Amino acid sequence: MLFFITLSCQSVLAEGSDDPFWNALIGGKVDFSSRYRYEHVDDNALAADGSTLKQADASTIRTTLGYTTGDFHGFGFRLLGQDVRDVFVDDFNDATGRPSSRTKYAVVADPEETDFLEAYLSYKGSGETTLLNATTMKLGRQIITYRKAPFHRFMGTVLWRQNWQNHDAFSLQNKSLPDTTINYAYSWNVNRIFTDEAVGGKGEFDSDSHFVNLKYDGFNYAKLEGYAYLLDFSNSLANSTETFGGRVNGGYPMSDKWKLIYAGEYANQGDYGDNPANVDEDYYLGEIGVKFTPGNVISSVVFKLDYEVLTGNGTNSFRTPLATGHAFQGWADRFLTTPGDGIEDFYITSVIGAYGAKFIASYHMIESDNLSYDYGDELDLLLVKTFKDHYTFGAKIAIYDADTNATNIARGGNRAADVTKSWFWAQVKF
């Protein structure tokens, strides 16, 4: 039977061999992934009715299936479907506000959903490095990020959650200048992680937004980045802001096995579009660390010190509504939205690669920018290993210990409540 199927496939390919369009259509690549995850949340915050939240247990599976066509005179098409399902256990609040949401339980923001994550027409120039031939364009539903996952400080996919954020947009990338990457995108809709059924328009941002990101990699010990993000959301005026900033990061080898690593970043944010507030807030990041590569069973050891500030004046604060917020201020997700008093986060991170696995330990000491009171401390631990390039198993835990000072209790909201979250997952990807 397999012999006849193979002959049939060869026949179809042969028939299409003289048709470049047909060859591009059927000569693409299929990709598949599936991620099962169990998440437990013990949250001391209160439910909306003032009762104590029940501990949440979520057992979910995320499956994606995609196809990218071959090239037809530079044009191509990409389609990626995503499905998220509850399996075995669903004792959690999915954060959508739908009638099916279990609001007595702690939040696990992984609602059930089937949708297209990507569906775009692309054009990629080829040949000599002229302006057009060094340009890639996409039109349609797509993922927009400008930094390596998961550190999407401004533009992200929220890839830790089972549903991923995407844009209905036009994007352009140009590499015609030496060591330079120019990115531009116009987004007319942001599809958030909460699904179209989320209450109160939470599922999407009705957007009229422009993103510009420039990178230069021509220096030996430094990479430069500049950006302008003009966010205009008609259904979320408080998140309509203009952000202009720059970043430098890199490393300097001190010996064959030791390397100094660093990063510095600054951005200013103002109100934009129909935002009624008078916003003038800042973002700062300073990072210093070392990387040691001993070899053998221990491939690398990284130790970093970071100081990150998102300012706030008690009313307005520096916002990052399109970020992958889980990667910042601790994995317990107490600071996905910047509080009005802002954030100062001093944290220590160690990353060890050994026996093909990765271990991460991070400790955050978080306080407010305005009034300088303590929010709390957080310990994060992760162990993950990938086998044969396709199979990944991981476990991690986040323990947030809220400070009980009077100001935090009065102003901190759920940031004044302890929370512990733990996860176990398995993923296959082809």
Protein Blocks (a to p, Z undefined) as FASTA:
>chain_A
ZZmmmmmmmmmmmmmmmmmklmmmmmmccdddddddddddddfbdcfkopacdddddddd
ddddddddddeehiacdddddddddehiacdcehlopaklcfkbccddddcddddfbdcd
ddddehjddfklmcccdedjddddfbdcfklfkbcghlmbmbdcdddddddddfkbghia
cdddddfbdcdfkojkbghhlmpccddddddddddfkbfkbccdddddddddfklmklgc
cdddddddddddfbfkbccdddddddddddehjbfbdcddddddddddddddebjjllbd
cddddddddddehjaccddfkbcfklggijklpmmpacfkopadddddddddeehiacdd
dddddddfehpiafbdcddddddddeehlaccddddddddddfbfklmmmnmmmlpccdd
ddddddddZZ
